[in-house]
Amino acid sequence: MPRHYLDIAILGAGLAGNLVARQLRQTFPHLKIGMFEKNNSTSFKVGESTVEVTGNYLIRRLGLGNYLAQHHFLKHGLRFFFDQENRQAPLIEMSEIGGITPPLYKSYQLDRSRLEADLLRMNQEDGVELYLGTQVFDIQLSHDSSPHQFSTESPSKKWQIQCRWLIDASGRSSILAKQENLRIPELRHSVAAVWGRFKNVINLDEVGPETFRQRVNGTRRHTSTTHFCYPGYWIWFIPISQEVVSVGVVMERTAGWQEGLRKPNGFLVFLKQHHAPWSLLQEAQLLDIGSFQHLAYGTRQFFSQHRWGLTGEAAAFTDPFYSPGSDFISLENDFLTNLIRHELEGTSPQQLHRLVNLSNAYMHFRYEASLYLYRDLYSLLSSYELFKLKFQWDLPLYYHIWLSEFMQDLHLNHEFLANQVQGQQQALNSLSTFSQLFKRVERHLQATQSLYRANLGNFTDAFEGIDWIKEVGQPLTPQQSVTRLREIFRRSFEQANDLLKTPSDRERDQTTSPVG
């Protein structure tokens, strides 16, 4: 069997594989890089929506800003609508959380099929060897300085590949993760999803009277990621081209998930039971449908000192609610590039091993931190007041911690990584504390039959209270960072305590004079 040598072999030519190929090619133009993909062409995939870490990565790291502006939608943030218990509230009467200003930090709604096809072309033009319609099998990982090996087969030839570095970007196929028994089932957060592409969806920017449209101060609802929120599940609307909108449902399996939802008729029947989302789909045409029975899973290892690693859904996935999937790709691709750079520069095996361990530990920390945003909290989606409480905790933390750190490349600083890993339990404990607080507020609102009391007629600016938004990405002293974090904590505690008040408490507050 003929042999072929590569410096870096990438398994999979989807989003993660194409992005890491572009990053590696730009960083190491002298290396031979090859990408192997079992399919012959790209296709519609979910994961169309990005958030700001990914936006920064695509623009600053990969130089795709002009391309994205020309061919994909600039995203106008996250948007949430809340219904009555009977799911029949008119859209224009629903309480809403969403932005009222143009995005300060860019993110995008992606036509994944087009993006991946364009990236394939760009990478091939830049010298990446591309092997479409090629199956990979018989992977033999090296545990010393010798190359990894695997076999490939296409309709026209069979050959053996040897490579210095091997990257699994094969998505949920997880070729390497399955072979090495790395996959960890996520039993603590069981959610399923079904989705489809629709044509002729009514544009959210054309709905309702002028008062409803002006409520968002002239920003675009249509290009937001729109969430219609219900107890235990949510329905998304994401535009992916001028004609096509992605619509999907993500649901806790205990909230009424049925296998019939995965069929076109079952999916449409389910959507029809929700007045507001269905009002946008009455004239729409369903083009295709897809589903996952289980979304979340972890991995035992992201990277190895033996020159291999995982990126994207080949590694792990938590939940799509805040669109974190491509953020994880951005981090994993940065870590892989960093590890390859250190190995090429002759970093000692001991130092490389330590960096691998820190990178692994940080990614495991990020995975656990992400799960705390969703696990056991889908029921909070039933209530505008409850979710507003949670969102005004989640969003400031994302901007203050994750986005700001990424914009400063702190995750590529050895000392920073070590400090993050050392302090991760304190951070996870804080997330757990607030998760329990949110559940306590939920129980109170349930007991007082108040879950739905504010689900009509209210509006909140998504960035309400984040007056430091323009400072994201600027260096802060440790004291400044802690002070801002404490303010986020204080505000959330105050909001939670206000929701925990009984009518008699509120009456007493109104009649009690403030003490100076």
N, C-alpha and C positions, 0 to 999 in steps of 0.2 A: 504494500500500500504506500503510495507517495507520501512524503512528509513535507510539512511547511512550518517555518518558524515565525513567530510573532513575539514582539516584546509584551504586548497586552492583548488579550483576547476577551471580548465582551459577548456574553451569551444573552441574546435578546436585543431587538432593535425597535423597542417601543420608546416611550417617553424617557424613562430612566437611562436606557442604553444609549440613545441618541445624545442625550445631554452630557453624559459622562464621556462619550466619545469626543464630542466637540470640546469639552473642557480639557481633556487629556491631549488632544491634538494641538490645541492652542498653547498649552503649557509645555509640551514636550514634542516639538515638531520633528525631531530627529528619530523618534521611535516608530516602529512598525505596529500599527493598531488595526485589529480586525474585528468585525461585528458579524455575528451569526444569528440568523433569524429563520425560524421554521416556516413562516408564512411568506408568500410572494409579494404581498402588498399590504398597505395599512388599512385599517377599518375603524368604524365608529367605536369609541371607548368612553366609559365614564371617567370621572376625574377631570372634567373640563374646567373647573373653577380653581383659580390659584388665590393665594393671599400674599401679604406683603413681603415675607421672607423670600418666597419664590420670585416675586416680581423683581426684587433687588438682585437676586442671583442671576436671573435671565438677562437683565440689563447690564449690570456692573461686571459680572463674572464672564458672561458668554457673549456680550455685545449684540444682543438681539433686540434692542430697543426700537430701532427703526422698523425692523421686520414686523414686530408685534403690533406697532402702531398702524401699519399698513394693512395687515391681514387678519387681525383678531380684535376683539372688543376690549377696550379699557373698562375694567370692572368698577362699578360705583358701589363698592362695599357690600356688606351683608344687610339684608332686609327681612323683617319678620312680621307676620300678620297673625292675629289671634281670633279665634272663632267662639261662638256660643257652644254650649254642650251638645245641642242638636245638629251642629255643623252646617247651619243654614243661614248664617249671617251674610248680608251683602258685603262685597269686598270694600266698598267705600265707607262702610260703617265700622269695619274692624279696627281695633287698636293696632298701632303700627310702631315699630322701632326701625329706624333707618337713617342714613346720612342726609344732610341738607346742604352739603358743600362738595365741590369737586374733590376727588381723592388727593391727599397730600403725598401719599406714598403709593406707587403704582402696583396694581395687580391686574390680572387679565382673565377673561373668559375665552377659553381656547377651543378651536375646532381641532380636536386631537388628531383626527385622520389627516387633515391638511398639514398640521404642524409636523407630525411625524414624517409624512412624505417629503416635506420641504427640508427637514433636518437630515433625512437620508441623503437627499441630493447635495446639501451643503457639505456634509461629512465626506461623501464620496469625492466631491470636487476638491476637498482639502487633503485628500490622500488616504482617508480611512478605507481599508479593504472591506468591502461589503459582500456578504454571502447570504442572499435571500433564498428561500425554499430549501434550506439546509438543516437537516436534523443533527443534533449533537448527542452523542452517547459514549459510554465507556470512559468516563472521566477518571483519570488517575492523578490525584494530587501529590505533589512532591512535598517531602518533609525535610529536605536539605536544599542544597544550592542547585540541584538539577531542575530542569523545566517541568512544568505540569504537562500532561498529555491528554488528549481526547480525540475521539474519532468523529468524523462528519460524513454525511451522506446526502447527496442531492440527486435529482433524476439523471444527471450526466456523469457524476464521478463520486468516488469514495477516496478519502484521504485522512491522514493523521496530522493533527496540529500539535505543535509544541509551543509553549509560551512561558515567559518569565512571570507574568502576572495574569490571574484569571479573575474576571468580574462577572458575577451572576446578576443579570438585569432582566431575567426571563419572566418577570411578573409573577402571578400566582402559580404558574407552572413550577417555579422555584426549583430548577433542575439541581443545583448544587445543594441547596438547603435540604431537599428531600433525600438526596443521596447520603448526606452527612448527618441526617437525623437532627437537623437544627430547628425545625418547626415546633413551636409550642402552641397548642390550642388555647384560645382565650376563653375560658369558661366563666369568667366573672362579668363579661359584657357580651351578651348574645343578641346581635342585631342582624336583620336580613334586609335585602334591598331588591327592588324591581324598578326598571326604568325603560324609557323609550324615547325615540326622537319623533317630534311632531312638526308638521307643516301647518301653516295658516292659524297659528296661535295669536290671539289678540294681544297687541302690544300694551303693556301696563301703562305706558306713558300716554295712551289714548283713552284711558278709562276714566269715567266719572266726571263730575262737574269741575269747574275751574277751581273751586275751593279745595277740592281733593288734590288736584294736580299741583297747586301752588303751595301745598303743605310741605313739599320737599324742596321748596325754594329754587325750582328750576333744574335740579339735578335729575338724572335719569333713573327711574325705577327699573326700566326694562333691562338695563345692563348690570343691575345688581344680581347677586345670588339671592333669590327670593325664597323664603321658607314660610310655608303655611303650617302653623304649629298646632298639634293635638296631643292629648295625653298618651304618651308612649310612642309617638311617631311624628314624622314631619314629611311634607311634600315639597320638593324643590322645583323651581323653574330657572333654567340657565340658558340664555341665548348662545348658540354656537356658530351661527351664520346669519345672514340677512333673512333667510327663509326658514331656518330650522331652530327649534327650541328643545332642549333636553328637559324632560319631566320625569321625576322619580319619587319613590317612596322609600324611606328608611324606617324600620319599625323594630322595636324590641319583640323578640319572638313570643314573649308572654303577653303582649298587648293585643293579640288577636291575629297574628300572622297565619295565613292559610296558603297552602301550596297553590291554590287556584289563582292567587294574585300573579303568579309567574306566567300565566297565559294571557294573550291579548284581551280576550273578552273579560276575564276576571279582573284584570288591571283597569280596564275602562269602566266596568261596573263599580269598582271601588272608588275611582275618581269621581264618578257621578254622584256619589253619596256626600260630596263636599261642595256646597253651593259655590263658594268663591273661586276655588281653583277650576271647577268645571265651567264657570262662566267665561273663563279664558280659553276653553277648549271646545266649545260647542260646535264650531265649524272646522275644528282641526282634524288632520289626518295622521293616524299613527303609522310611522314608516317601518319601525322595527322595535324589538323588545329584548331586554336582557335581564339577568337577575343573579344575585349571589345569595345562597342560603345562610352563609355565615361570613360576616365581614372581618371580624377582628382576629388577629393571631400575632404571636410574638416569635422571636428567634433566640436561640441560645447564644448566638455569636454573629456579629456584623462583619468583623474583620479578623484576619489571621496574620500572625507574624510570619507565616509560611507563604505570603504573597498572594492571598486571595481575599475577596470580600464580596459583600452583597449590597445591592442598592435597590430602592423602590420596593415594590410589593414582593420581590423575591426575598426580601428580608422580613418585614413586619408591616402591619396595618392596624390602626386603632378604630377610627370612626370618621365618616365624611362630613359631619355636621359643620365644622369650621374649616373644611377643606385643607387638612394638614398634610395630605399625602405628598404633594410636591415639595412642601417644606422639608419633609424627611429626605426626599431625593436630593435636595440642595445640600443638606448637611452631609449626607452619606457620600455624595460625589466630592465634596470638599475634603472630607477625611481621606477618601481613597487617593485623591490627587496629592494630598499632603504626605501620606504614607509612601507613595511611589517616589515622590521627590526626595524624601529622607533616605530611602533605600538607594536611589541613584547617586546621591551625594556621599554615600559611604558611611552613613550613620551606623554605629556599632550594633550588632545583634541585640545586645542588652538594652540599649537605648530605644531601638525600634520596638522591641517587645514591650517596653514600658509605655511607649506612645500608643501602640495597638491596644493595650489594656485600658488606657485612659479613654481612648476613642470609643471602645466598646462600652465602657462603663457610662460614659456620657450619653450615648445613644440609648442605652437601657433606661437611664434616668429620664430622658425625653419621652420615651415610650410610656413609662409609668405615669409621668406628669400629664401626658395627653389623656390617658385613660381616666384620670380623676375628673376630667371635664365632662365625661359622659356617663361613666358607670353608675347605675342606679339613679340617674338624674333625668332620664327621658320623660318621666311623669311630670316634671316641672314645666314642660312645654305647654301644658293645658292652660296656664295662667299668665296673662300679660304682666301682672305684678311680680309673680315669682320669677319669670324669665328675665324681666328687667333687672331684678336684684342680681341674678346670676350673671347676666351679660355685662353689667357694669362692674363686675369683679373680673370676668374673663378677659374682656377687651383691653383694659388698662394694663393687666399683667402681660398680655401678648406684646403690646407696644413697649412697655418699660423694660421687659426682660428679654424675650426671645428675639424680637425685631431689632432692638437697639444693640444687643450683643452681636447679632449677625452682621449688621451694617458696619460694625467696628472690627469684624473678623476676630473677635475674642475667642471664638471656638477653635481657632487655629493657634492659640497661644498656650504653650505647655503649662505654664503656671496657672493660668485661668482654668484650664481643664481640670487640673489637680484640685483646685479650690472648689470647683463646682461639684466634682465627684465626692469630695470630703463632706460638703455641706448638703448633699442631696436629701438626706433623711429629714432634715429640718424643713426643707422646702416641701417635701411630700407630706409631712405632718401638717403643714399649714393648709395645703390643698384638701387634705382629709378633714380638717377641722371645719373648713367652710362648706365642704360637701355635706357634712352632718348638720351644720347650721341651716343650710337650704332645705334639707329634708325636714328639719324641725318646723320651719316656717310652713312648709307644705302641709304637714300634719295639722297645724293650727288652722290654716285656711280651709282644709277639708272639714275639720271639726265644727267650724263656724259657718260652713256652707258658703264660703266666700271665694272659691277658686276662680269663678268666672265673672266676678262682680265688676272688673275693670276692663273686660275684653272688648268693649265697644266704646268708640268715641275718644280714645286717648292716642297721643302721639309723643314719642320721645326721640330726640336727636341721638343717633348712635354714639356720638362723641361728647355727649353731655358730661361735663365735669372733668374732661381731660384737657385742662387748660395748658398743659405742657407738651401738647402733641407736636409742635414744631421743633422741640428739642430732642426728639427721638434720634438716636444714633450719635449724639454728642457725648463726649466723655464726661462722666460724673465722678466725683470723689466717693469713696465708700459711704461717707456720712450722708451725702446728697442722695445717693441711691436708696439707702435705708429710710431716710426721711420720706421720700416719695412712696416707698413701699408701705410704710406705716400709714400714710394718708389714704392709700387705696384700701387697706385693711379697716381703718377707722370708718371710712365712708360706708363700706359694706356692712359692718356691724351695726351702724346707726340705721341704715335702711332696713336691715333684718329686724331689729328691735322695734322699729316703727310698725312693720307688718304684724308683729307678734302682739301688738296692743289690742286689747278688747275695746268695745264701744265705751265702756265706763272709763277706761284709761284715757281714751281720746277726749272724752268730755271733761275729765279732770285736768288734762293738759291745757284745754282751752280756757278753763276758769282759774287756773293757777298763775299768779303773777310771776314773771321771771325774777330771779334773785341776782342782784348785781355783785 
